[in-house]
Structures are given as structure tokens and as C-alpha cells.
Amino acid sequence: MLNAEGLDAAIAATPGEKVTKEHIESRIAKTDFLVLPGTTVTICSITLDNGYSVRGESACVDPTNYRHEISEKIAFDNAFNQLWPLFGFLLAERRHPAPSPTDYVI
């Protein structure tokens, strides 16, 4: 089984169009974090350059284990992972002609 680095290299070696981490990152306009008061819950909101946003969260069961930088990283990764299928959809849309409006008539 491939590790993370091997997987990245294998994907990079494929010849077809693909969504890349770098492309998604280039579309991020803003990243905001919020720790809910009195909790270890961290929420990350990623806003894209078109105004669309996604959110991810993290929480620590034992407050003595809470580390701000770890919590932000996990919340960011959870939000970022939601962007992959959205950008995949956009790539698929670009690769295939749009159906005519009459295709939707039932």
C-alpha cells in the first residue's frame, strides 16, 4: 500500500487533468478559526475567492491534551477535504458539454 508521499508521487505521474492541492490553495481567499468558548472545539471556515465557504471542526476529549496548533490543523484539514469533490465537479463540468435546458424536461 502507498504511503502519503508515494501516493502524491503516483498521482503526479498520471497524465490526465486532475485537481491539485496547489490549485485549491490558490483559490482560498480567507481562513478563519474560532474556538467555542468553554470548549476544546475549534471551527475552521475556508472562504474561496468566489465567496463560497466550507467549514471543518476538531475537538479534544480531554482538555489537558488540547493544543491550539493541533486543533487548528485538524479543523483546517477537515474543511479543506470538503473542497476536493467540489473542484472535481468543476473539472468534470469543464470537460463535458453542458446539456441543453430541454434535457431536463420530464
C-alpha beads as a LAMMPS data file, in Angstrom:
LAMMPS data file: protein, C-alpha beads

106 atoms
105 bonds

1 atom types
1 bond types

-500.0 500.0 xlo xhi
-500.0 500.0 ylo yhi
-500.0 500.0 zlo zhi

Masses

1 110.0

Atoms # bond

1 1 1 0.000 0.000 0.000
2 1 1 1.247 3.502 -0.826
3 1 1 2.155 5.940 1.918
4 1 1 1.181 9.619 1.592
5 1 1 4.364 10.590 -0.265
6 1 1 4.129 7.603 -2.615
7 1 1 0.505 8.394 -3.338
8 1 1 1.317 12.033 -4.127
9 1 1 4.092 10.914 -6.500
10 1 1 1.861 8.339 -8.202
11 1 1 -0.911 10.898 -8.723
12 1 1 1.560 13.492 -10.035
13 1 1 2.794 10.964 -12.605
14 1 1 -0.644 10.430 -14.147
15 1 1 -1.053 12.224 -17.488
16 1 1 -4.679 13.388 -17.383
17 1 1 -6.264 16.511 -15.977
18 1 1 -6.651 16.463 -12.229
19 1 1 -7.498 18.632 -9.275
20 1 1 -4.373 19.621 -7.367
21 1 1 -3.822 20.780 -3.832
22 1 1 -1.951 23.779 -5.210
23 1 1 -4.887 24.818 -7.372
24 1 1 -7.337 24.565 -4.491
25 1 1 -4.941 26.537 -2.259
26 1 1 -4.666 29.241 -4.924
27 1 1 -8.435 29.782 -4.716
28 1 1 -8.512 30.281 -0.921
29 1 1 -9.184 33.930 -0.115
30 1 1 -9.513 33.674 3.646
31 1 1 -9.232 31.198 6.511
32 1 1 -10.844 31.927 9.878
33 1 1 -10.686 29.963 13.118
34 1 1 -12.974 30.064 16.128
35 1 1 -12.618 28.195 19.405
36 1 1 -16.024 27.843 21.020
37 1 1 -15.857 29.427 24.480
38 1 1 -15.503 26.962 27.329
39 1 1 -14.761 24.036 24.993
40 1 1 -11.940 22.479 23.015
41 1 1 -13.993 22.721 19.801
42 1 1 -12.204 24.570 17.022
43 1 1 -14.044 25.567 13.855
44 1 1 -12.259 26.492 10.634
45 1 1 -14.010 28.401 7.866
46 1 1 -12.311 28.478 4.469
47 1 1 -13.646 31.110 2.070
48 1 1 -12.822 30.823 -1.609
49 1 1 -12.199 33.723 -3.960
50 1 1 -15.774 33.429 -5.272
51 1 1 -17.246 33.813 -1.773
52 1 1 -18.206 30.153 -1.270
53 1 1 -17.160 28.752 2.102
54 1 1 -16.799 25.408 3.845
55 1 1 -16.242 24.569 7.491
56 1 1 -14.370 21.896 9.390
57 1 1 -14.011 21.246 13.073
58 1 1 -11.949 19.462 15.656
59 1 1 -12.453 18.714 19.318
60 1 1 -10.354 17.265 22.074
61 1 1 -11.972 14.833 24.523
62 1 1 -9.547 15.574 27.364
63 1 1 -8.941 19.324 27.757
64 1 1 -5.456 18.659 29.172
65 1 1 -4.476 17.336 25.725
66 1 1 -5.733 20.431 23.872
67 1 1 -3.119 22.166 21.740
68 1 1 -4.253 25.154 19.711
69 1 1 -1.986 24.485 16.710
70 1 1 -3.039 20.828 16.513
71 1 1 -6.714 21.723 16.771
72 1 1 -6.442 24.343 14.014
73 1 1 -4.572 21.924 11.726
74 1 1 -7.206 19.204 12.133
75 1 1 -10.099 21.656 11.655
76 1 1 -8.418 23.134 8.550
77 1 1 -7.768 19.684 7.061
78 1 1 -11.408 18.699 7.651
79 1 1 -12.605 21.845 5.869
80 1 1 -10.051 21.514 3.048
81 1 1 -11.074 17.898 2.415
82 1 1 -14.586 19.115 1.588
83 1 1 -13.163 21.134 -1.308
84 1 1 -11.799 18.159 -3.293
85 1 1 -15.178 16.876 -4.554
86 1 1 -16.326 20.427 -5.355
87 1 1 -13.293 21.106 -7.520
88 1 1 -13.636 17.628 -9.043
89 1 1 -17.169 18.529 -10.059
90 1 1 -15.951 21.768 -11.657
91 1 1 -13.310 19.846 -13.619
92 1 1 -15.923 17.329 -14.804
93 1 1 -18.218 20.186 -15.860
94 1 1 -15.409 21.790 -17.849
95 1 1 -14.568 18.507 -19.587
96 1 1 -18.119 17.737 -20.709
97 1 1 -20.547 19.920 -22.629
98 1 1 -23.487 21.195 -20.658
99 1 1 -26.838 19.619 -21.500
100 1 1 -29.395 21.807 -23.176
101 1 1 -32.259 23.082 -20.995
102 1 1 -34.657 20.747 -22.817
103 1 1 -32.711 17.740 -21.479
104 1 1 -34.264 18.437 -18.068
105 1 1 -37.896 18.401 -19.238
106 1 1 -39.750 15.397 -17.899

Bonds

1 1 1 2
2 1 2 3
3 1 3 4
4 1 4 5
5 1 5 6
6 1 6 7
7 1 7 8
8 1 8 9
9 1 9 10
10 1 10 11
11 1 11 12
12 1 12 13
13 1 13 14
14 1 14 15
15 1 15 16
16 1 16 17
17 1 17 18
18 1 18 19
19 1 19 20
20 1 20 21
21 1 21 22
22 1 22 23
23 1 23 24
24 1 24 25
25 1 25 26
26 1 26 27
27 1 27 28
28 1 28 29
29 1 29 30
30 1 30 31
31 1 31 32
32 1 32 33
33 1 33 34
34 1 34 35
35 1 35 36
36 1 36 37
37 1 37 38
38 1 38 39
39 1 39 40
40 1 40 41
41 1 41 42
42 1 42 43
43 1 43 44
44 1 44 45
45 1 45 46
46 1 46 47
47 1 47 48
48 1 48 49
49 1 49 50
50 1 50 51
51 1 51 52
52 1 52 53
53 1 53 54
54 1 54 55
55 1 55 56
56 1 56 57
57 1 57 58
58 1 58 59
59 1 59 60
60 1 60 61
61 1 61 62
62 1 62 63
63 1 63 64
64 1 64 65
65 1 65 66
66 1 66 67
67 1 67 68
68 1 68 69
69 1 69 70
70 1 70 71
71 1 71 72
72 1 72 73
73 1 73 74
74 1 74 75
75 1 75 76
76 1 76 77
77 1 77 78
78 1 78 79
79 1 79 80
80 1 80 81
81 1 81 82
82 1 82 83
83 1 83 84
84 1 84 85
85 1 85 86
86 1 86 87
87 1 87 88
88 1 88 89
89 1 89 90
90 1 90 91
91 1 91 92
92 1 92 93
93 1 93 94
94 1 94 95
95 1 95 96
96 1 96 97
97 1 97 98
98 1 98 99
99 1 99 100
100 1 100 101
101 1 101 102
102 1 102 103
103 1 103 104
104 1 104 105
105 1 105 106
